[in-house]
Amino acid sequence: MNGHVQFEVTRNGNDIEFRIADNGIGIPEVEQVKLFEPFHRASNTGRIEGTGLGLSIVKSYVDAHHGQIEFTSKEGEGTSFTVTISCAGR
């Protein structure tokens, strides 16, 4: 597999943004609504190992820090996640 992952961290005022993007298999559009549900695995993961817990755990950590997680994905092209955490008052 010739995949690439890009990781960026930026600060915008009191916010820290983490952006993680890949050029992998992407997430089928109809399954994106379930992306953060525990044990959900997209139908196109095939033999890729996993439990379907990773993104639900990430979402719970982001929520615990009153942050926000957003993503864009296109099947066959890749996925990009942006996590924003505010550092105001910390």
Secondary structure, 3 states (H helix, E strand, C coil): CCCCEEEEEEEECCEEEEEEEECCCCCCHHHHHHCCCCCCCCHHHCCCCCCCCHHHHHHHHHHHCCCEEEEEEECCCEEEEEEEEECCCC
